[in-house]
Amino acid sequence: MPRVKTTRNTPSNKQVIPMPDATAVVAVRKNGGSATPTPIDLEAQIRERAYALYEERGCTPGQETEDWFRAEREVLARSNHQQTA
């Protein structure tokens, strides 16, 4: 005779952390007159630069991670330079 599968009713110790609401993040903050890009803006810039690097390599797959990290370094360096200027 086949066994019937039952669900477990034991409590889980895992905590669910909700993602922040995108509308709650302000696109640009003002710090003493200079605009500071938010993480959302930076991510979009990194994504665009990583895609440009991919295109520069002739659209060959296999180096997505390297493209992302290089783009991240470039965008963050540019952002940091703009904040100190």
Sequence and secondary structure as in RCSB ss.txt:
>XXXX:A:sequence
MPRVKTTRNTPSNKQVIPMPDATAVVAVRKNGGSATPTPIDLEAQIRERAYALYEERGCTPGQETEDWFRAEREV
LARSNHQQTA
>XXXX:A:secstr
                     GGGS SEEEETTEEEE HHHHHHHHHHHHHHHHHHTTS SS HHHHHHHHHHHH
HHHHHHHHH 
